[in-house]
Amino acid sequence: MPRRLLTDDEWEQFWRHGSVTTFERSGNPNYDGEIREFWERQFATLREGARIVDLATGNGAVALLAAEYSAAHDRQFRVDALDRAGIRPEKDLKEAEAAREWLKSVRFRGGAPNECTGLERECADLVTSQYGFEYGDPSASAREAMRILKPGGRIALITHHANSVVVREAREGLEQHRLCLGREQLLTRARRVVDAMASAESDFEKRMLKHDARTENLRRKLNAAVARVQQQAGQFSDPGNGIGFVLNGLQAVFAPRLQATERRATIRRLREASDAYCRRMEDLLAATPDAGEFDRLLEHLRSAGLIVDGWFPLVYRGEALMGWAVAGRKPRAEDAAAME
Ligand SMILES: C[S@@+](CC[C@H](N)C(=O)[O-])C[C@H]1O[C@@H](n2cnc3c(N)ncnc32)[C@H](O)[C@@H]1O
């Protein structure tokens, strides 16, 4: 399947919603648990004044963790947070109050691809990226990381993993949205019912609608489609992830006392939200390296001249596989001599 990635504009739109990470449904907190611990272990290796460059930063989740660590450990870091899309977390982050303090100490810059950051060479002590490195060209990004790292500087990545819960949820979410909007055409059917209802103008005509065979037929078809979707909900580990979203949305469409224009607008918003979600999940699946691609990603780091110290499947809360964690470094002159 060809890689169908989101455009910078689409990412920009997404970050405007104000979540810290892409996991919007979990109440909008920053990464925690083993993910946060992984990043804190990387920050712990840094001295006062060290410079961190976070690639494909989005709304700055990892950069904000670095700033928070810096403040908590009374160790000043300089944090650059870059993304190819036009990000502006200072304005957009919903959690701005909690993050405000950390935001001040991070320099955000959009229009800065992983492959060509615009930073000076050998400026960084640590290059980081979570769910970001694999979105770009890994070969060019590895060469750029090598260029901006100081000798002895380190690189740490968390990438998607083909068997992670993130990927499984993305697949399931996509399937649910396709079932609701594609196969069962719930929004199209809802729109037909709304249009038929709209033809009734007076109160009397509205009351008579339930005796109108065409409207009733459309309503019956919609209800039958909803029932089929509900029957299939049990096959998904989290039916809220798509089916719940669409069915709750339908309730809002048919809430009492709405004008037809409001019902249509609700349908339009639901469709747009569903399309945007599907596009993002397709993007995530396209960016996720399979086993061979992950090996090649490591090979790109090595070919660029970096030493890969290790990698491991990152497990969250003791059970949820979240991705691959990778740690490496740029050799110092003495490392390079020893390797010859
Ligand atoms: C899944 S988000 C991850 C954001 C953030 N690191 C996080 O963990 O919340 C992927 C991000 O990669 C950015 N991106 C995609 N391709 C890129 C590239 N070639 N260079 C830099 N950023 C890129 C997107 O704009 C998006 O913000």
PDBQT file of the ligand as one rigid body, heavy atoms in Angstrom, charges set to zero:
ROOT
HETATM    1  C1  LIG A 401       2.376  11.293  15.910  1.00  0.00    +0.000 C 
HETATM    2  S1  LIG A 401       2.860  12.973  15.947  1.00  0.00    +0.000 S 
HETATM    3  C2  LIG A 401       3.979  12.933  17.315  1.00  0.00    +0.000 C 
HETATM    4  C3  LIG A 401       4.179  14.254  17.994  1.00  0.00    +0.000 C 
HETATM    5  C4  LIG A 401       4.918  14.231  19.314  1.00  0.00    +0.000 C 
HETATM    6  N1  LIG A 401       6.272  13.783  19.175  1.00  0.00    +0.000 N 
HETATM    7  C5  LIG A 401       4.213  13.419  20.353  1.00  0.00    +0.000 C 
HETATM    8  O1  LIG A 401       4.739  12.371  20.785  1.00  0.00    +0.000 OA
HETATM    9  O2  LIG A 401       3.094  13.819  20.776  1.00  0.00    +0.000 OA
HETATM   10  C6  LIG A 401       3.902  13.070  14.529  1.00  0.00    +0.000 C 
HETATM   11  C7  LIG A 401       4.427  14.463  14.269  1.00  0.00    +0.000 C 
HETATM   12  O3  LIG A 401       5.424  14.345  13.254  1.00  0.00    +0.000 OA
HETATM   13  C8  LIG A 401       5.396  15.516  12.475  1.00  0.00    +0.000 C 
HETATM   14  N2  LIG A 401       6.113  15.192  11.225  1.00  0.00    +0.000 N 
HETATM   15  C9  LIG A 401       5.729  14.367  10.239  1.00  0.00    +0.000 A 
HETATM   16  N3  LIG A 401       6.701  14.263   9.313  1.00  0.00    +0.000 NA
HETATM   17  C10 LIG A 401       7.728  15.037   9.748  1.00  0.00    +0.000 A 
HETATM   18  C11 LIG A 401       9.030  15.327   9.251  1.00  0.00    +0.000 A 
HETATM   19  N4  LIG A 401       9.470  14.784   8.129  1.00  0.00    +0.000 N 
HETATM   20  N5  LIG A 401       9.801  16.176   9.957  1.00  0.00    +0.000 NA
HETATM   21  C12 LIG A 401       9.363  16.734  11.112  1.00  0.00    +0.000 A 
HETATM   22  N6  LIG A 401       8.147  16.505  11.631  1.00  0.00    +0.000 NA
HETATM   23  C13 LIG A 401       7.335  15.643  10.962  1.00  0.00    +0.000 A 
HETATM   24  C14 LIG A 401       3.936  15.837  12.332  1.00  0.00    +0.000 C 
HETATM   25  O4  LIG A 401       3.724  17.180  11.966  1.00  0.00    +0.000 OA
HETATM   26  C15 LIG A 401       3.441  15.486  13.746  1.00  0.00    +0.000 C 
HETATM   27  O5  LIG A 401       3.438  16.630  14.556  1.00  0.00    +0.000 OA
ENDROOT
TORSDOF 0
